[in-house]
Amino acid sequence: MNRYLSSFWNDLAPQIRGDAESLAIALLLATCPESLSSPLGLFRLPVSRISEVLGIDDEKVEASIGVLTECRFLEFDPVFGLVFLREAAGHYFGEVPNLRDKHLRGLARNYPEFRSRLPAICRAFEERYKSWGEFFRFSETELNIETEESSKQEFILGWLFLSYEERSFTSAELINLRPFIGLSPKQVGQVLGQLKGRKVDGKSLVRSKRVSEGYLWRFEKTSG
């Protein structure tokens, strides 16, 4: 951790000098409990949680994450709040890690399952740590980004259908419900937009009139 924080101040801080919000967010991500418990630098911390901890608006958090991505400090999945700190694992284990390290061996043993479920964020990890490929078995499963996105959408669509088949709902209702916990209103709207028109059991998800809480959504029976 000391080596990582030293690198943080020497390498990242000069790039974002004068940008107090991006610096605060980067420091939070480097030192939060979720980060400290993940030596690979892979963990979940949604935008809404960052906003809550630091008292910064969601939109400003998203903008700062964009800055930090450009600085190659992190990669971020905005819908599911997945974070990859690009240099964390290298500082924790070394660029050429000790393959006898029990902690590293345990992470490597479980990595293929993690990789099959979250290929997009793992692709960034594998691009950064190419030399770890044989030990972590990068080549055992194909990184299928389209499959990951499709499976996420199918899960959410099925959950919505089971919960709201018989009545309308707004995006505001979903903010604190599984699987939307941690998403901002804007992100929930993006997810619903991706699912618009998708069918389940002969019914399509459609968007109707706008109300004070946002748009009304419902499952509507389709002909044919």
C-alpha positions as CSV (number, residue, x, y, z in Angstrom):
1,M,0.0,0.0,0.0
2,N,2.8,2.4,0.8
3,R,4.4,1.8,-2.6
4,Y,1.0,2.3,-4.3
5,L,0.3,5.6,-2.5
6,S,3.8,6.8,-3.3
7,S,3.1,6.1,-6.9
8,F,-0.3,7.8,-6.6
9,W,1.3,11.1,-5.5
10,N,4.2,10.9,-7.8
11,D,2.5,9.8,-11.0
12,L,-1.2,10.6,-10.9
13,A,-1.4,13.8,-8.7
14,P,0.7,15.9,-11.1
15,Q,-1.6,15.0,-14.0
16,I,-4.7,16.3,-12.2
17,R,-3.2,19.2,-10.3
18,G,-5.9,21.8,-9.6
19,D,-8.7,19.3,-10.0
20,A,-9.6,18.8,-6.4
21,E,-12.7,16.6,-7.1
22,S,-10.8,14.2,-9.3
23,L,-8.0,14.0,-6.7
24,A,-10.5,13.3,-3.9
25,I,-12.2,10.6,-5.9
26,A,-8.9,9.0,-6.9
27,L,-7.8,9.0,-3.2
28,L,-11.1,7.5,-2.1
29,L,-10.8,4.7,-4.7
30,A,-7.2,3.9,-3.7
31,T,-7.9,3.8,0.1
32,C,-11.6,2.7,0.6
33,P,-12.3,-0.7,2.3
34,E,-13.4,-2.2,-1.0
35,S,-10.1,-1.3,-2.6
36,L,-8.0,-2.4,0.4
37,S,-9.7,-5.8,0.4
38,S,-8.9,-6.4,-3.3
39,P,-5.2,-6.6,-4.1
40,L,-6.0,-7.1,-7.8
41,G,-7.6,-3.7,-7.8
42,L,-11.0,-5.1,-9.0
43,F,-14.0,-4.1,-6.8
44,R,-17.4,-2.5,-6.9
45,L,-18.1,1.1,-5.9
46,P,-21.0,2.7,-7.7
47,V,-21.1,6.4,-8.6
48,S,-23.9,7.0,-6.0
49,R,-21.7,5.6,-3.2
50,I,-18.8,7.8,-4.2
51,S,-21.2,10.8,-4.4
52,E,-22.6,10.0,-0.9
53,V,-19.1,9.6,0.7
54,L,-17.6,12.8,-0.7
55,G,-20.7,15.0,-1.1
56,I,-20.1,15.5,-4.8
57,D,-22.9,15.4,-7.4
58,D,-23.3,12.3,-9.5
59,E,-22.6,14.2,-12.7
60,K,-19.4,15.6,-11.3
61,V,-18.3,12.2,-10.1
62,E,-18.9,10.7,-13.6
63,A,-16.9,13.6,-15.1
64,S,-14.0,13.0,-12.8
65,I,-14.0,9.2,-13.5
66,G,-13.7,10.2,-17.1
67,V,-10.6,12.3,-16.3
68,L,-9.1,9.4,-14.2
69,T,-9.8,7.0,-17.1
70,E,-7.9,9.3,-19.5
71,C,-5.0,9.4,-17.1
72,R,-5.0,5.5,-17.1
73,F,-5.6,5.4,-13.4
74,L,-8.6,3.2,-13.7
75,E,-11.2,1.5,-15.9
76,F,-14.9,1.8,-14.8
77,D,-18.1,0.0,-15.7
78,P,-20.7,2.8,-15.0
79,V,-23.8,0.6,-15.0
80,F,-22.6,-1.9,-12.4
81,G,-20.1,0.3,-10.6
82,L,-17.1,-2.0,-11.2
83,V,-13.7,-0.4,-10.7
84,F,-10.3,-1.6,-11.9
85,L,-7.3,0.3,-10.5
86,R,-4.7,-0.3,-13.2
87,E,-1.5,-0.2,-11.0
88,A,-2.8,-1.7,-7.7
89,A,-1.9,-5.4,-8.4
90,G,1.5,-4.5,-9.7
91,H,2.4,-2.6,-6.5
92,Y,0.9,-5.3,-4.3
93,F,2.4,-8.3,-5.9
94,G,5.2,-6.8,-8.0
95,E,5.4,-6.7,-11.8
96,V,7.0,-10.2,-11.6
97,P,5.0,-11.8,-8.8
98,N,6.0,-14.6,-6.5
99,L,4.0,-17.5,-7.9
100,R,4.3,-19.2,-4.5
101,D,2.4,-16.5,-2.8
102,K,-0.6,-18.2,-1.2
103,H,-2.9,-15.2,-1.6
104,L,-2.0,-14.8,-5.3
105,R,-2.5,-18.5,-5.9
106,G,-6.0,-18.3,-4.4
107,L,-6.9,-15.3,-6.6
108,A,-5.6,-17.1,-9.7
109,R,-7.6,-20.2,-8.8
110,N,-10.9,-18.3,-8.7
111,Y,-10.1,-15.9,-11.6
112,P,-11.5,-17.9,-14.5
113,E,-15.0,-17.9,-13.0
114,F,-14.8,-14.2,-12.4
115,R,-13.5,-13.7,-15.9
116,S,-16.4,-15.6,-17.5
117,R,-18.9,-13.3,-15.7
118,L,-17.3,-10.0,-16.1
119,P,-15.2,-10.1,-19.3
120,A,-15.3,-6.3,-20.0
121,I,-13.5,-5.3,-16.8
122,C,-11.2,-8.3,-17.0
123,R,-10.1,-7.4,-20.5
124,A,-8.5,-4.2,-19.1
125,F,-6.8,-6.2,-16.3
126,E,-5.4,-8.7,-18.8
127,E,-4.1,-5.9,-21.1
128,R,-2.2,-4.4,-18.2
129,Y,-0.8,-7.7,-16.8
130,K,-0.1,-9.7,-19.9
131,S,2.8,-11.5,-18.3
132,W,0.5,-13.0,-15.7
133,G,-1.5,-14.8,-18.4
134,E,-0.3,-18.3,-18.0
135,F,-0.6,-18.3,-14.2
136,F,-4.1,-16.7,-14.3
137,R,-5.2,-18.9,-17.2
138,F,-6.2,-16.0,-19.4
139,S,-6.6,-18.3,-22.4
140,E,-9.0,-20.8,-20.8
141,T,-12.2,-19.0,-21.7
142,E,-13.0,-16.5,-24.4
143,L,-13.6,-12.9,-23.4
144,N,-17.1,-12.4,-24.9
145,I,-18.1,-8.8,-24.1
146,E,-21.4,-9.1,-26.1
147,T,-22.4,-12.2,-24.1
148,E,-21.8,-10.4,-20.8
149,E,-23.9,-7.4,-21.8
150,S,-26.7,-9.7,-23.1
151,S,-26.8,-11.7,-19.9
152,K,-27.0,-8.6,-17.8
153,Q,-29.9,-7.3,-19.8
154,E,-31.7,-10.6,-19.8
155,F,-31.4,-10.8,-16.0
156,I,-32.7,-7.2,-15.5
157,L,-35.5,-7.7,-18.1
158,G,-36.7,-10.9,-16.4
159,W,-36.6,-9.2,-13.0
160,L,-38.7,-6.3,-14.2
161,F,-41.2,-8.6,-15.8
162,L,-41.7,-10.6,-12.6
163,S,-42.0,-7.5,-10.5
164,Y,-44.1,-5.2,-12.8
165,E,-45.9,-7.4,-15.4
166,E,-49.3,-6.2,-14.2
167,R,-48.7,-2.5,-13.5
168,S,-46.8,0.5,-14.7
169,F,-43.7,1.8,-13.0
170,T,-41.2,4.8,-13.1
171,S,-37.5,4.7,-13.1
172,A,-37.6,6.6,-9.8
173,E,-39.2,3.5,-8.2
174,L,-36.2,1.3,-9.2
175,I,-33.3,3.3,-7.6
176,N,-33.2,1.4,-4.3
177,L,-34.3,-2.0,-5.6
178,R,-32.3,-5.0,-6.7
179,P,-30.7,-5.0,-9.3
180,F,-30.5,-1.2,-9.5
181,I,-29.0,-0.5,-6.1
182,G,-26.1,1.9,-6.5
183,L,-27.2,3.3,-9.9
184,S,-27.9,7.0,-10.4
185,P,-31.3,8.0,-11.9
186,K,-29.5,8.7,-15.2
187,Q,-28.0,5.2,-15.3
188,V,-31.3,3.6,-14.5
189,G,-32.8,5.5,-17.4
190,Q,-30.0,4.3,-19.7
191,V,-30.6,0.7,-18.7
192,L,-34.3,1.0,-19.4
193,G,-33.6,2.7,-22.7
194,Q,-31.5,-0.4,-23.7
195,L,-34.4,-2.7,-22.8
196,K,-37.1,-0.6,-24.5
197,G,-39.0,-2.8,-26.9
198,R,-37.6,-6.1,-25.6
199,K,-40.2,-8.9,-25.3
200,V,-40.9,-11.3,-22.5
201,D,-43.7,-13.9,-22.7
202,G,-45.5,-12.1,-25.5
203,K,-45.2,-8.6,-23.9
204,S,-42.9,-5.8,-24.8
205,L,-41.4,-3.2,-22.4
206,V,-42.7,0.2,-23.6
207,R,-42.4,3.8,-22.4
208,S,-45.5,5.8,-22.2
209,K,-46.3,9.3,-20.8
210,R,-44.0,11.5,-18.7
211,V,-45.0,12.1,-15.1
212,S,-43.3,14.1,-12.3
213,E,-41.1,11.2,-11.3
214,G,-40.0,10.5,-14.9
215,Y,-41.5,8.3,-17.6
216,L,-44.0,5.6,-17.0
217,W,-43.0,2.2,-18.2
218,R,-45.1,-1.0,-18.6
219,F,-45.2,-4.4,-20.3
220,E,-47.7,-4.3,-23.1
221,K,-49.1,-7.3,-25.0
222,T,-47.9,-7.4,-28.6
223,S,-49.8,-8.8,-31.5
224,G,-48.6,-11.7,-33.6
